[in-house]
């Protein structure tokens, strides 16, 4: 079994390169429908001010450190160990529930790490497509509260995660997969499982599908009607199943009575229940003037995997600056370890990002788009009142800061510019539509954030 796990780590990491082939991935945000509920609009405005969040994928897939859920889906792009038998593999995968025992689970550590990183909202995976619940659901015994962790006083994982982040004033988001491949009403064991969709004809077996709709409604109600405290964002994944099909519209009114203005993100399902859009592992190529969020991983996978390559602090900051200049938010995927901690390498990177945001965050938080938003490595945005322009020079990983920064457009009034990194005011030269700014000597090798009026 150890050999199988090692092979999986190598093979399934390769499936990430095929992520953009999946039907639930948004390559470009479009077709947005503005909400009509004033409280939802108010909450969206508050969420846009937060700008930077974290998305935590954590489940039985974390035990061997493989890609979340997808290895049990029988589609051409999936890679499993050579010679493996599909049904045997599924039994092994689902059996990981008896090995998942996060004895070091410490949500306060998570909240501390992500607070220092400058993150302001969180989304926690309560259930991925494999059906393993990271909350103590009364409607399903396949979950963290019924496996190897069942005797732990913190077995209702989601409860303690949400509480830890509320104490740090985060906006709270619950990720929930509409497909549940473990449930007989979705993948019925009478038939083979050819792909990600229900493996039977719903019209032929309406009672099977109704059992699944009832089950899903019950779990969504369980998560959003008070048992787990205030929920600000309901983040629904699995775009090959619409929220309408599993009773979302019946759940939302009650959920919003308990959580006024709760944002619903029925991912890639255009319409009134996709309150903001979510391009995955990518950034749109132009500005977008409605609410959106890029969900991008810190490594190459959503959940924890051993020996991953991490994005550098410069890259995270540069991506955040680009997304902000285009009008979006960044939710960064960070997967806790099988034991329940954020690993040291992730902390090291996030601490650098957070330290930069501690000095330069004015150029990121509570900003909105401005007409001239990009020139080379410069990304521009504006204060909400439009009176102040911010510019971030996205320093590349292999680059040394130039002595002079130069850009076109967004001409500083009187040539006065403040370098947020140091708090120092400097004089820029403005001529023929171009700005030149000589950087003070001894500046830290990091992205540069500027503030000025135009």
C-alpha positions as CSV (number, residue, x, y, z in Angstrom):
1,X,0.0,0.0,0.0
2,X,2.9,2.4,0.8
3,X,4.2,1.7,-2.7
4,X,0.8,2.6,-4.2
5,X,0.7,5.8,-2.3
6,X,4.1,6.8,-3.5
7,X,3.2,6.1,-7.1
8,X,0.0,8.1,-6.6
9,X,1.9,11.1,-5.4
10,X,3.9,11.1,-8.6
11,X,1.1,10.2,-11.1
12,X,-1.7,12.3,-9.6
13,X,0.4,15.4,-9.3
14,X,0.5,15.2,-13.1
15,X,-3.2,15.4,-13.3
16,X,-3.0,19.0,-12.1
17,X,-1.7,20.0,-15.5
18,X,-4.9,18.8,-16.9
19,X,-7.0,20.9,-14.5
20,X,-8.1,23.3,-17.2
21,X,-9.7,20.5,-19.1
22,X,-12.3,20.0,-16.5
23,X,-15.8,21.2,-17.3
24,X,-16.2,23.1,-14.0
25,X,-13.2,25.5,-14.6
26,X,-14.0,29.1,-15.5
27,X,-11.5,30.5,-18.1
28,X,-13.2,33.9,-18.3
29,X,-15.7,35.6,-16.1
30,X,-18.8,36.7,-18.1
31,X,-22.6,36.6,-18.1
32,X,-22.9,38.0,-14.6
33,X,-26.4,38.7,-13.1
34,X,-26.4,41.3,-10.3
35,X,-28.2,40.3,-7.1
36,X,-31.4,42.3,-6.3
37,X,-31.2,41.8,-2.5
38,X,-29.8,45.0,-1.0
39,X,-28.2,43.0,1.9
40,X,-26.4,40.7,-0.5
41,X,-25.1,43.8,-2.5
42,X,-23.9,45.3,0.8
43,X,-22.1,42.1,1.8
44,X,-20.5,41.8,-1.7
45,X,-19.1,45.4,-1.3
46,X,-17.7,44.4,2.1
47,X,-16.2,41.3,0.6
48,X,-14.6,43.2,-2.2
49,X,-12.9,45.4,0.3
50,X,-11.2,42.4,1.9
51,X,-9.5,41.4,-1.3
52,X,-7.3,38.5,0.0
53,X,-8.6,35.2,1.4
54,X,-7.7,31.6,1.9
55,X,-9.3,28.4,0.6
56,X,-8.5,25.3,2.6
57,X,-9.0,21.9,1.0
58,X,-8.6,19.2,3.7
59,X,-9.9,15.6,3.6
60,X,-9.0,12.0,3.3
61,X,-7.0,12.7,0.2
62,X,-4.5,14.5,2.5
63,X,-3.5,11.2,4.1
64,X,-1.5,10.0,1.0
65,X,-1.1,13.5,-0.3
66,X,-2.9,13.1,-3.6
67,X,-5.2,15.3,-5.7
68,X,-8.5,15.7,-4.0
69,X,-11.3,13.3,-5.0
70,X,-10.6,13.2,-8.7
71,X,-8.6,9.9,-8.7
72,X,-11.9,8.0,-8.1
73,X,-13.5,9.6,-11.1
74,X,-13.4,7.4,-14.2
75,X,-12.5,10.0,-16.9
76,X,-9.7,9.9,-19.6
77,X,-7.6,12.6,-18.0
78,X,-7.4,10.9,-14.6
79,X,-4.2,9.0,-13.8
80,X,-4.0,6.1,-11.3
81,X,-1.2,3.6,-10.7
82,X,-0.4,1.4,-13.6
83,X,-2.3,-2.0,-13.3
84,X,-4.7,-0.7,-10.7
85,X,-8.3,-2.1,-10.7
86,X,-10.8,0.7,-10.6
87,X,-13.3,-0.8,-8.1
88,X,-10.5,-1.9,-5.8
89,X,-9.0,1.6,-6.0
90,X,-12.2,3.2,-5.0
91,X,-12.6,0.9,-2.0
92,X,-9.0,1.8,-0.9
93,X,-9.6,5.5,-1.4
94,X,-12.9,5.6,0.5
95,X,-11.2,3.4,3.2
96,X,-8.8,6.2,3.9
97,X,-11.5,7.5,6.3
98,X,-10.2,5.0,8.8
99,X,-6.6,6.4,8.6
100,X,-7.4,10.1,8.6
101,X,-6.6,11.0,12.2
102,X,-5.4,14.6,12.5
103,X,-4.2,14.4,16.1
104,X,-2.5,17.8,15.9
105,X,-5.5,19.6,14.5
106,X,-5.1,23.2,15.6
107,X,-7.5,25.7,13.9
108,X,-6.1,28.5,16.1
109,X,-2.7,28.0,14.4
110,X,-4.4,28.2,11.0
111,X,-6.2,31.4,11.9
112,X,-3.0,32.9,13.3
113,X,-0.9,32.0,10.2
114,X,-3.5,33.4,7.8
115,X,-4.1,36.6,9.9
116,X,-0.3,37.3,9.8
117,X,-0.5,36.7,6.0
118,X,-2.9,39.6,5.6
119,X,-5.9,37.4,4.6
120,X,-9.3,38.7,5.5
121,X,-11.7,36.0,4.5
122,X,-11.7,32.2,4.5
123,X,-13.4,29.3,2.8
124,X,-13.2,25.9,4.3
125,X,-14.0,22.6,2.5
126,X,-16.9,21.0,4.4
127,X,-17.2,18.3,1.8
128,X,-15.5,17.6,-1.5
129,X,-16.8,15.4,-4.4
130,X,-15.7,12.2,-2.6
131,X,-18.5,12.8,-0.1
132,X,-16.3,12.7,3.0
133,X,-17.8,15.3,5.5
134,X,-15.5,17.5,7.5
135,X,-18.5,18.3,9.7
136,X,-20.6,16.2,12.0
137,X,-23.6,15.7,9.8
138,X,-26.6,14.0,11.2
139,X,-27.5,12.8,7.7
140,X,-24.4,10.9,6.8
141,X,-22.0,8.7,8.8
142,X,-19.2,9.0,6.2
143,X,-17.1,11.8,7.6
144,X,-14.5,12.9,10.0
145,X,-16.8,12.5,13.0
146,X,-17.2,8.8,12.4
147,X,-13.7,7.6,11.3
148,X,-10.4,7.4,13.1
149,X,-11.0,10.8,14.7
150,X,-14.4,10.0,16.1
151,X,-13.3,10.0,19.8
152,X,-11.6,13.4,19.6
153,X,-13.5,16.2,21.3
154,X,-13.0,18.4,18.2
155,X,-14.4,15.8,15.8
156,X,-16.9,18.4,14.4
157,X,-14.0,19.9,12.5
158,X,-15.9,22.7,10.7
159,X,-17.3,24.0,13.9
160,X,-13.9,24.6,15.4
161,X,-12.4,26.0,12.2
162,X,-15.2,28.5,11.8
163,X,-15.0,29.6,15.4
164,X,-11.2,30.1,15.3
165,X,-11.5,32.4,12.2
166,X,-14.5,34.3,13.6
167,X,-12.3,35.2,16.6
168,X,-9.9,36.8,14.1
169,X,-12.8,38.8,12.4
170,X,-12.6,36.8,9.1
171,X,-15.5,36.7,6.8
172,X,-16.6,33.0,7.0
173,X,-17.1,30.8,3.9
174,X,-18.3,27.2,3.6
175,X,-17.2,25.2,0.5
176,X,-19.6,22.4,-0.3
177,X,-19.7,20.0,-3.2
178,X,-23.0,19.5,-4.9
179,X,-22.0,16.2,-6.3
180,X,-21.3,13.4,-3.7
181,X,-19.8,10.4,-5.3
182,X,-20.2,8.3,-2.1
183,X,-23.9,8.7,-1.9
184,X,-26.1,6.0,-3.5
185,X,-28.4,8.7,-4.8
186,X,-25.6,10.1,-7.0
187,X,-23.4,7.1,-7.8
188,X,-25.6,4.1,-7.3
189,X,-23.6,0.8,-6.8
190,X,-26.1,-1.0,-9.1
191,X,-24.2,0.6,-12.1
192,X,-20.7,1.4,-13.0
193,X,-19.4,5.0,-12.6
194,X,-18.4,6.2,-16.1
195,X,-17.8,9.9,-15.2
196,X,-18.4,12.6,-12.7
197,X,-22.2,12.8,-13.3
198,X,-25.0,10.6,-11.8
199,X,-24.4,7.1,-13.1
200,X,-28.0,6.4,-13.9
201,X,-30.9,7.8,-15.8
202,X,-32.7,10.1,-13.3
203,X,-36.0,9.7,-15.2
204,X,-35.7,6.0,-14.9
205,X,-34.9,6.1,-11.2
206,X,-36.6,9.3,-9.9
207,X,-36.7,7.9,-6.3
208,X,-32.9,7.6,-6.3
209,X,-32.5,11.2,-7.4
210,X,-35.1,12.5,-5.0
211,X,-33.3,10.8,-2.1
212,X,-30.1,12.7,-3.2
213,X,-31.9,16.0,-3.5
214,X,-33.4,15.6,0.0
215,X,-30.0,14.6,1.4
216,X,-28.3,17.6,-0.2
217,X,-30.9,20.0,1.0
218,X,-30.7,18.7,4.5
219,X,-26.9,19.1,4.6
220,X,-27.0,22.6,3.2
221,X,-29.6,23.5,5.7
222,X,-27.5,22.0,8.5
223,X,-24.5,24.2,7.4
224,X,-26.3,27.4,6.9
225,X,-29.2,27.6,9.3
226,X,-27.4,28.4,12.5
227,X,-25.8,25.2,13.7
228,X,-22.4,26.4,12.6
229,X,-22.8,30.0,13.4
230,X,-22.6,32.9,11.0
231,X,-21.9,31.9,7.4
232,X,-21.0,34.8,5.1
233,X,-20.3,32.9,1.9
234,X,-21.8,29.6,0.6
235,X,-19.3,28.4,-2.0
236,X,-20.8,25.6,-4.1
237,X,-18.5,23.5,-6.3
238,X,-19.2,20.9,-8.9
239,X,-20.5,22.9,-11.8
240,X,-21.9,19.9,-13.7
241,X,-24.8,19.9,-11.1
242,X,-26.8,23.1,-10.7
243,X,-27.8,24.4,-7.4
244,X,-31.4,24.5,-8.6
245,X,-31.3,20.7,-9.3
246,X,-30.4,19.9,-5.6
247,X,-32.8,22.3,-3.9
248,X,-30.6,25.4,-3.4
249,X,-33.5,27.8,-3.9
250,X,-35.4,26.1,-1.2
251,X,-32.5,26.4,1.2
252,X,-31.4,30.0,0.5
253,X,-34.4,32.0,2.0
254,X,-34.0,30.3,5.4
255,X,-30.2,30.6,5.2
256,X,-30.4,34.3,4.6
257,X,-32.8,34.9,7.5
258,X,-30.1,33.4,9.7
259,X,-27.3,35.0,7.8
260,X,-28.6,38.3,6.3
261,X,-26.9,39.1,3.0
262,X,-25.1,35.7,2.7
263,X,-23.2,35.5,-0.5
264,X,-24.0,32.5,-2.6
265,X,-21.4,31.3,-5.1
266,X,-23.0,28.5,-7.3
267,X,-19.8,28.3,-9.3
268,X,-20.0,28.6,-13.1
269,X,-23.8,28.4,-13.0
270,X,-24.8,31.7,-14.5
271,X,-27.8,33.3,-12.9
272,X,-29.0,34.8,-9.6
273,X,-27.2,32.3,-7.4
274,X,-23.7,33.0,-8.7
275,X,-23.2,36.2,-6.7
276,X,-19.5,36.4,-7.7
277,X,-17.6,34.5,-10.3
278,X,-14.6,32.3,-9.8
279,X,-11.9,31.7,-12.5
280,X,-9.8,28.8,-11.3
281,X,-6.0,28.8,-11.4
282,X,-6.1,31.7,-13.8
283,X,-6.5,35.5,-14.0
284,X,-8.9,37.1,-16.6
285,X,-7.0,39.0,-19.3
286,X,-8.9,42.3,-18.7
287,X,-10.7,44.3,-16.1
288,X,-14.1,43.1,-14.9
289,X,-16.5,45.5,-13.2
290,X,-18.7,43.0,-11.3
291,X,-17.6,40.9,-8.3
292,X,-15.2,38.1,-9.0
293,X,-12.4,36.0,-7.4
294,X,-9.5,34.1,-8.8
295,X,-9.0,30.9,-6.8
296,X,-5.3,29.9,-7.1
297,X,-3.2,27.5,-5.2
298,X,0.0,28.3,-3.2
299,X,1.5,25.1,-4.6
300,X,0.4,23.1,-7.6
301,X,-2.4,21.3,-5.8
302,X,-5.4,22.3,-3.6
303,X,-4.8,19.8,-0.8
304,X,-1.5,19.1,0.9
305,X,1.0,17.0,-1.0
306,X,4.6,16.1,-0.1
307,X,7.5,17.8,-1.9
308,X,5.4,20.4,-3.7
309,X,6.8,23.5,-5.4
310,X,5.6,26.7,-3.8
311,X,4.9,30.0,-5.4
312,X,7.3,32.7,-4.1
313,X,6.1,35.6,-2.0
314,X,6.9,37.9,-4.9
315,X,4.7,35.9,-7.2
316,X,1.8,35.8,-4.7
317,X,2.1,39.6,-4.3
318,X,2.3,40.2,-8.0
319,X,-0.7,38.0,-8.7
320,X,-2.6,39.8,-5.9
321,X,-1.7,43.2,-7.4
322,X,-2.8,42.1,-10.9
323,X,-6.1,40.7,-9.7
324,X,-6.8,43.8,-7.7
325,X,-6.1,46.1,-10.6
326,X,-8.6,44.0,-12.7
327,X,-11.3,44.4,-10.0
328,X,-11.1,41.0,-8.3
329,X,-10.2,39.2,-5.1
330,X,-7.6,36.5,-4.6
331,X,-8.4,33.4,-2.6
332,X,-5.2,31.4,-2.1
333,X,-5.4,27.6,-1.8
334,X,-3.4,26.3,1.2
335,X,-3.9,22.7,2.3
336,X,-3.3,21.6,6.0
337,X,-1.2,18.5,6.6
338,X,-2.7,15.1,7.4
339,X,-2.0,15.8,11.1
340,X,-3.9,19.1,11.0
341,X,-1.3,21.9,10.8
342,X,-0.1,24.4,8.2
343,X,3.3,23.3,7.1
344,X,6.4,25.4,7.8
345,X,7.2,26.2,4.2
346,X,3.8,27.7,3.6
347,X,4.1,29.7,6.8
348,X,7.5,31.1,5.7
349,X,6.1,32.3,2.4
350,X,2.9,33.7,3.9
351,X,4.7,35.6,6.6
352,X,6.7,37.5,3.9
353,X,3.5,38.3,2.1
354,X,1.8,39.5,5.3
355,X,4.8,41.6,6.3
356,X,4.6,43.3,2.9
357,X,0.9,43.9,3.2
358,X,1.4,45.3,6.7
359,X,3.3,48.2,5.0
360,X,1.8,48.3,1.6
361,X,-1.8,47.0,2.1
362,X,-3.3,50.4,1.4
363,X,-2.6,49.7,-2.2
364,X,-4.6,46.4,-2.1
365,X,-7.4,46.5,0.4
366,X,-10.7,48.5,-0.2
367,X,-9.6,49.6,-3.6
368,X,-11.5,49.7,-6.9
369,X,-10.5,49.7,-10.6
370,X,-9.2,52.7,-12.5
371,X,-9.2,53.2,-16.2
372,X,-5.5,53.0,-16.8
373,X,-4.7,49.8,-14.8
374,X,-1.6,48.3,-16.4
375,X,1.7,49.3,-17.9
376,X,4.3,46.6,-18.1
377,X,5.0,45.3,-14.5
378,X,2.9,48.1,-13.0
379,X,-0.6,47.4,-11.8
380,X,-2.8,50.4,-10.9
381,X,-6.0,50.8,-8.9
382,X,-7.7,53.5,-6.9
383,X,-9.2,54.3,-3.6
384,X,-13.0,53.9,-3.4
385,X,-13.5,57.6,-3.6
386,X,-11.3,57.8,-6.7
387,X,-9.1,60.5,-5.2
388,X,-5.9,58.4,-4.8
389,X,-4.1,56.2,-7.2
390,X,-2.0,53.2,-6.2
391,X,0.6,51.5,-8.2
392,X,2.4,48.2,-7.5
393,X,5.6,47.3,-9.4
394,X,5.4,43.5,-9.5
395,X,9.1,42.5,-9.0
396,X,9.8,39.2,-10.7
397,X,11.5,36.3,-8.9
398,X,14.8,36.6,-10.8
399,X,14.8,40.4,-10.9
400,X,16.7,43.0,-9.0
401,X,14.9,46.3,-8.4
402,X,15.9,48.9,-11.0
403,X,17.3,52.2,-9.9
404,X,14.5,54.0,-11.7
405,X,10.9,53.1,-12.1
406,X,9.2,54.3,-15.3
407,X,5.5,54.2,-16.4
408,X,3.1,55.8,-18.7
409,X,-0.3,57.4,-17.8
410,X,-1.5,58.0,-14.3
411,X,0.6,61.1,-13.9
412,X,1.2,62.1,-10.3
413,X,0.0,65.6,-9.5
414,X,3.0,67.8,-8.9
415,X,5.2,64.8,-9.2
416,X,4.6,63.9,-5.6
417,X,4.6,60.2,-4.8
418,X,4.7,58.2,-1.5
419,X,6.5,54.9,-1.4
420,X,4.4,52.8,0.9
421,X,7.2,50.2,1.5
422,X,9.1,52.9,3.5
423,X,6.6,55.7,4.0
424,X,8.9,58.1,2.3
425,X,7.8,60.8,-0.1
426,X,9.8,61.2,-3.3
427,X,9.6,63.5,-6.3
428,X,8.9,62.0,-9.7
429,X,9.6,63.5,-13.1
430,X,6.6,63.8,-15.3
431,X,7.2,64.5,-19.0
432,X,5.4,63.8,-22.3
433,X,2.9,61.4,-20.6
434,X,5.7,59.4,-18.9
435,X,6.7,59.2,-15.2
436,X,10.2,58.5,-13.9
437,X,10.9,57.9,-10.2
438,X,14.3,57.2,-8.8
439,X,14.2,54.7,-5.9
440,X,16.1,55.5,-2.7
441,X,19.2,53.5,-2.2
442,X,19.1,50.4,0.1
443,X,15.4,49.5,-0.6
444,X,14.4,46.0,0.2
445,X,14.2,43.6,-2.8
446,X,10.5,43.3,-3.0
447,X,7.5,44.6,-5.0
448,X,7.2,48.4,-4.7
449,X,3.8,50.1,-3.8
450,X,3.3,53.7,-4.6
451,X,0.6,56.2,-3.7
452,X,-0.3,59.5,-5.4
453,X,-2.9,61.8,-6.7
454,X,-3.4,62.5,-10.4
